[in-house]
Amino acid sequence: MDQTQNKTNPLPAIRLGEARYQVPEPGMPRHVTARSAAVEVMTDLHRVPAATIPAAMTLDDARQAMIVRGVRMLLVTDERRAVLGLVTASDLLGEQPVMTAQHRSVAVADLTAADIMTAVGAIEAFALRDVLNAHVGDVVRALRALGRQHALVVEPAEGGTQAQIRGVFSASQIARQLGIPPFVGEVARTFAEIEAAIGA
């Protein structure tokens, strides 16, 4: 008797049969609900290149980088790709550049990403191990509690590996996956629409 017949196949195959299968559209995010796994709305930086800029980049170039990448948040890194902080569209388009320039007695055009970024030490993030056990509704409530439209997901250093920024949550990305039309506006309105959609 063949001994291999007694062993369980570690990866069993299924026959497709008569069912209809579709090919997903590239880049199309999956539709989610409040009870969907939180990782469904996380941009996984192991799969998608992180949107990064050097600390010395000018604010005009940082704005252009956001437009080109189609994002509203950029990670600010050093030459070794260590994260120094982050810059959001609100940071670039709000009052902060003008106030910082006035405080330093320089022109706004002379400011760099490092001048207006939120430094890494002041960033609140979620641990990947917690995210893996959370739902989309949990992420929405946590973002609202923080008063932020973006949050990082981190994987702490373990067994000689370096700590990593593993992913990003974005309120606008979550809204898209919930089927909410694009919006521009204040954080409170953004979360009111999202929470209405998920019944939070």
Helices and strands as residue ranges (DSSP letters): G 3-6, G 38-41, E 43-44, E 52-54, H 59-69, E 73-77, E 83-88, H 89-93, H 96-104, G 108-110, H 113-116, E 118-119, G 120-122, E 125-127, H 128-131, H 136-146, E 150-155, E 164-170, H 171-178, H 187-198
